[in-house]
Every structure is written in C-alpha cells, then in structure tokens.
Amino acid sequence: MDRAEQFEEQRAHLRAVAYRMLGSAAEAEDAVQETWLRLSRVDGEVDNLGGWLRTVLSRICLDMLRTRKARREEPLSELPEHGWAREDPETEAVLADSVGRALLVVLETLAPAERIAFVLHDLFAVPFDRIAPIVNRTPVAAKKLASRARQRLRGTPASPAGELARQRKVVEAFLAAARDGNLDTLLTLLAPDVVRRADPATVPPGVPAVQRGARAVAEGVLKFGRPARFAEVALVDGEIGAVVAPGGRLRLVLRFTFDGDRVTAYEIIASPARLARLDLATLSEPRRSADRPAGSPAAPPARPSASSR
C-alpha cells in the first residue's frame, strides 16, 4: 500500500479530530490537507503512521487556534438570521449527531492548549504522555490542562440538580414547540403574564423589544422557529438556558425565568459584548468519538477515573 492510500485510510479519523479541535468543517479539512502535504514531504518510512499524523495534525490545529485567538473579533455587521440560511445541512448533521452545538460553543472559550488536551484525551482517549509534547508541557501539566477544560465545560450550577432537571424539560419542550410551530404547546409552557425581552438587533423593524402576555409571546416564538433548529439547552450563568449556534458559532443566548413548570420571562441576547460576558457550560457529558485510525482498536468507554481528572 503506498503512502497516499495509507493516508486515505486515516482521513476520516483525522477529520473527526480536527473538527472537534477547530469547530469548523472547512478549517478541519484545511488542517487535514496540510497534514497530507507535510507527510508527502517526508523521506523514508514513518514509524507509527497513525500517531505521527495525529501529532502533526494536532500541532497544525494548535497553531490555527492560536492565530484565531490573536485576531480581533469582528463586530456583527448583519442580523444573526442573515447567516442561518447559508449553513450546510451536512455540517449541521455532524454538529447535532456527533458533537453538539453547546459543546462547540464552550470549547471556543478554552485556551488553545486546553482545547487540544481535552479533545485528544477525553474524546479520543489519547494518553497524556503523548499529548504532552504536542502542547509543549509535561504529562502532569497536560493533565491539568484537560482538567481545567473539563471544569469549564461543566460549569457551576446555581440551582439544585432536581430543579435544573425540571427546568431543562421545560426549555427542551419550548424549543421543540418552536421548531414544530406548535402554538398550543407553547401556551401551556408560558405563564399568562410572561414577558419576552430581546436585544434590538434580533427583532424586525417595528416589532417591540419587549412583548407581554402568553399569546403575543407565543406567536413571537413561532417566528423564532427557524433559528430554533440550531438551538440547544445549556447552562447560562449557572441556570438553564439555551444557545443558538448554527455551524457551532454562537449567535444568540436565551435566558429563562421559571415559576414551577412555566416560563414567566425569557430574554434573547445577541449583543457580542453581552454574549462575551456570559458564563456558558454544557449539560451533557461529551461523548467519546467512535472515529479512530484504520486498523486500531476501539477506544474504551469513557468513565471517571483519577487519570482523567
């Protein structure tokens, strides 16, 4: 088997690793292609080709993340919904099925080395002694990077677990009703005197930033149905909320106030300055990827242990 064929056997795994590191299908493909170019320039045989490729890819992704962090964030020059129609359905399927939008959003807040260490260890079962040279740390320091990332992803809940679980069901039902256009369900979830507040950029001209009353708010939610396809429940400042992240890029955050099993108020946040101040975390444990190098055994199931903390 020639080198190009060997690389093609590894491509799917490399793409999966790069996607989780970068959160962009296009950038992941660029990183994989650069990895191939570097391999093609190597003379002689490469021992442990899979490990060599993953190491080179990870270093490329680390450089890309550092470059991204160094760039200044560009201000939003258009309303968030203008970009939703351009999302690639295939990319969306990858986000929903294998990674999760909330995870990608929170990964974006990590330092580059933290993200690399977390993705390699927690999602692909790479031991810390192999991660250490990639991030230029000792194995102990690499473990600390992953631990910090893990804590950031989990956040700090501000309410008891039982209350969060009940509120999560309400928000999940709210988002499902928004996607399905189910007015009757929305009316059962909203308190009669519910209030909806929104950043001005999220509402069309002539629509008030504040709406009151269950029917008016519910009808407004139905107009939100399309972006609700890109929404996922998350912790927002320790409380149950939702992120709207087409392509894994944060566009909106929804904050809720509850009275029992009903929503008494919710807010749509779109201002980049306000979004940057929010403490976002995931509600589901990240799933270890099933993608692995060709010919390698499956990774063991993820479980809490001293070595992964």
C-alpha positions in Angstrom: 0.0 0.0 0.0 1.5 3.3 -1.0 1.6 6.4 1.3 -1.4 8.1 -0.3 -3.5 5.0 0.3 -2.3 4.8 3.9 -3.3 8.4 4.4 -6.7 8.0 2.9 -7.3 5.2 5.4 -6.6 7.7 8.2 -8.5 10.7 6.7 -11.9 10.2 8.4 -10.3 9.9 11.8 -8.1 13.0 11.2 -11.1 15.0 10.0 -13.0 14.0 13.2 -10.1 15.1 15.4 -9.6 18.4 13.6 -13.3 19.2 13.6 -13.5 18.9 17.4 -10.4 20.9 17.8 -11.4 23.7 15.4 -15.2 23.6 15.4 -15.3 24.3 11.6 -15.6 21.7 8.9 -13.8 23.9 6.4 -10.9 24.6 8.7 -10.7 21.0 9.7 -10.4 20.0 6.0 -7.6 22.6 5.6 -5.8 21.1 8.6 -6.1 17.6 7.2 -4.8 18.7 3.8 -1.8 20.5 5.4 -1.1 17.3 7.3 -1.0 15.4 4.0 1.3 17.9 2.5 3.7 17.6 5.3 3.6 13.8 5.1 4.3 13.9 1.3 7.5 15.8 2.0 8.8 13.2 4.4 11.6 10.9 3.0 11.7 7.3 4.1 9.3 5.3 6.2 7.3 6.8 9.1 7.1 4.7 12.2 3.5 4.5 13.7 1.9 6.5 10.9 -1.3 7.0 12.8 0.4 8.5 15.8 2.6 10.7 13.6 -0.4 12.0 11.6 -2.4 12.8 14.7 0.6 14.6 16.3 1.2 16.7 13.2 -2.5 17.5 12.8 -2.8 18.5 16.4 0.1 20.9 16.1 -1.4 22.4 13.0 -4.7 22.8 14.8 -3.0 24.3 17.8 -1.3 26.9 15.6 -4.7 27.7 13.9 -6.4 28.2 17.3 -3.6 30.5 18.5 -3.9 32.5 15.3 -7.7 32.7 15.8 -7.3 33.9 19.4 -4.8 36.5 18.3 -7.2 38.0 15.8 -9.6 40.7 17.0 -13.2 39.6 16.9 -15.0 41.3 14.0 -18.2 43.1 15.0 -21.5 41.8 13.7 -22.4 43.8 10.6 -25.7 42.0 10.0 -28.5 40.4 11.9 -27.8 36.9 13.0 -30.6 35.3 11.0 -28.9 36.5 7.8 -26.3 33.8 8.1 -28.6 30.9 9.0 -29.8 30.1 5.6 -26.2 29.5 4.4 -25.5 26.7 6.8 -24.5 23.4 5.2 -27.0 20.7 6.2 -24.3 18.1 6.3 -22.3 20.3 8.7 -25.4 20.7 10.8 -25.9 16.9 11.0 -22.3 16.5 12.2 -22.8 19.1 14.9 -26.1 17.6 16.1 -25.2 13.9 15.9 -21.6 13.7 16.9 -20.5 16.8 18.8 -23.3 19.1 19.9 -23.6 22.9 19.5 -23.3 23.7 23.2 -20.0 21.7 23.4 -18.6 23.5 20.4 -19.6 26.9 21.8 -17.9 26.2 25.1 -14.8 24.7 23.5 -14.4 28.0 21.7 -13.9 29.7 25.1 -11.0 27.5 26.1 -7.3 28.4 25.7 -5.8 26.6 22.6 -3.7 24.2 24.6 -6.6 23.3 26.9 -8.8 22.6 24.0 -6.2 20.3 22.3 -5.5 18.4 25.5 -9.2 17.9 26.3 -10.2 16.8 22.8 -7.3 14.4 22.5 -7.7 12.8 25.9 -11.4 13.0 26.7 -12.8 12.5 23.2 -10.1 10.3 21.6 -8.5 8.5 24.6 -5.0 9.7 23.8 -2.8 9.3 26.9 -1.2 12.4 28.4 2.3 11.2 27.7 1.5 11.5 24.0 -0.3 14.8 24.4 2.5 16.5 26.4 4.9 17.1 23.5 2.1 18.4 21.3 1.3 21.2 23.8 4.9 21.5 25.0 4.1 20.5 28.5 4.9 17.7 30.9 2.3 14.9 31.1 1.3 16.2 34.5 0.8 19.7 33.1 -1.1 18.3 30.1 -3.4 16.5 32.5 -4.1 19.8 34.3 -4.9 21.5 31.0 -7.6 18.8 30.3 -8.9 19.1 33.9 -9.3 22.8 33.6 -11.1 22.4 30.3 -13.4 19.8 31.8 -14.3 22.0 34.7 -15.0 24.9 32.3 -17.3 22.7 30.2 -19.3 21.5 33.2 -19.7 25.0 34.7 -21.1 25.6 38.2 -24.8 25.0 38.5 -26.5 27.7 40.6 -29.6 25.6 41.5 -30.2 22.1 42.8 -30.0 19.2 40.4 -33.7 18.4 40.6 -34.7 21.9 39.9 -32.3 22.1 36.9 -33.7 18.8 35.5 -37.3 20.1 35.7 -36.4 23.4 34.1 -34.4 21.6 31.4 -37.5 19.7 30.4 -39.5 22.9 30.1 -36.8 24.5 27.9 -36.5 21.4 25.7 -40.3 21.4 25.2 -40.2 25.1 24.5 -37.6 24.7 21.8 -39.3 21.6 20.3 -42.6 23.6 20.1 -40.8 26.5 18.4 -39.3 24.1 15.8 -42.6 22.4 15.2 -44.7 25.5 15.2 -46.9 24.2 18.0 -48.8 27.2 19.4 -50.9 25.1 21.8 -47.9 23.6 23.5 -46.2 27.0 23.8 -49.3 28.4 25.5 -49.1 25.6 28.1 -45.5 26.3 28.8 -45.8 30.1 29.1 -47.3 31.9 32.2 -50.3 34.1 31.3 -48.3 37.3 32.1 -45.0 36.1 30.5 -42.6 38.8 29.3 -40.2 38.4 26.4 -37.2 40.8 26.1 -34.8 40.9 23.2 -31.8 42.8 22.1 -33.0 45.2 19.3 -30.8 43.5 16.6 -32.9 40.3 17.0 -36.3 41.8 16.1 -37.5 43.1 12.8 -38.2 46.8 12.4 -41.5 47.8 14.1 -41.5 44.8 16.4 -41.1 45.9 20.1 -38.1 44.6 22.0 -40.5 43.8 24.9 -43.6 41.6 24.5 -46.1 40.7 27.2 -48.8 38.1 27.5 -48.8 34.4 26.6 -50.4 34.6 23.2 -48.3 37.6 21.9 -45.1 36.0 23.2 -46.1 32.5 21.8 -46.8 33.9 18.4 -43.4 35.7 18.5 -41.7 32.4 19.4 -43.2 30.8 16.3 -41.4 33.4 14.2 -38.2 32.3 16.0 -38.8 28.7 14.8 -36.2 28.6 12.1 -33.2 29.6 14.3 -34.6 27.2 16.9 -33.3 24.4 14.7 -29.9 25.5 15.7 -30.7 25.8 19.5 -29.5 23.5 22.3 -30.1 23.6 26.0 -27.1 24.8 28.0 -26.1 26.3 31.4 -26.2 30.1 31.2 -24.6 31.7 34.3 -25.3 28.5 36.1 -29.0 28.4 35.2 -30.9 26.6 32.5 -31.0 28.4 29.2 -30.2 27.8 25.5 -27.6 28.6 22.9 -28.3 29.2 19.2 -25.2 28.2 17.3 -25.5 27.5 13.6 -22.4 25.8 12.5 -21.2 25.7 16.1 -20.8 29.5 16.1 -22.7 31.3 18.9 -25.3 33.8 17.6 -27.9 34.0 20.4 -28.4 33.0 24.0 -31.8 32.6 25.6 -32.2 33.2 29.3 -35.3 32.0 31.2 -37.1 32.7 34.4 -39.5 30.0 35.7 -42.4 29.6 38.1 -42.7 25.8 38.6 -43.2 24.3 35.1 -43.9 27.5 33.3 -41.8 30.2 31.8 -42.5 33.6 33.3 -39.9 35.5 31.3 -37.2 34.9 28.7 -34.6 37.1 27.1 -32.9 36.9 23.7 -29.3 38.1 23.9 -27.4 38.8 20.7 -25.0 41.7 21.5 -21.4 40.4 21.1 -20.4 42.4 24.2 -23.2 40.8 26.3 -22.6 37.3 24.9 -18.9 37.6 25.8 -19.8 38.2 29.5 -22.0 35.1 29.9 -20.7 32.0 31.6 -21.8 29.2 29.3 -21.4 25.4 30.1 -22.7 22.1 28.7 -25.4 20.0 30.3 -24.4 16.7 28.7 -21.2 14.7 29.1 -19.1 14.9 25.9 -19.2 11.7 24.1 -16.0 9.9 23.1 -15.8 9.8 19.4 -16.2 6.5 17.6 -13.9 7.7 14.8 -10.4 6.2 15.1 -7.5 5.3 12.8 -8.0 2.5 10.5 -6.9 -0.8 12.0 -6.8 0.4 15.6 -9.0 -1.0 18.4 -12.0 0.9 19.6 -11.3 3.3 22.5 -12.6 2.1 25.8 -15.8 3.6 27.1 -15.3 6.9 28.9 -15.5 6.7 32.7 -14.5 8.9 35.6 -11.0 8.0 36.9 -8.1 9.5 38.6 -6.1 9.6 35.4 -8.8 11.6 33.5 -9.3 14.2 36.2 
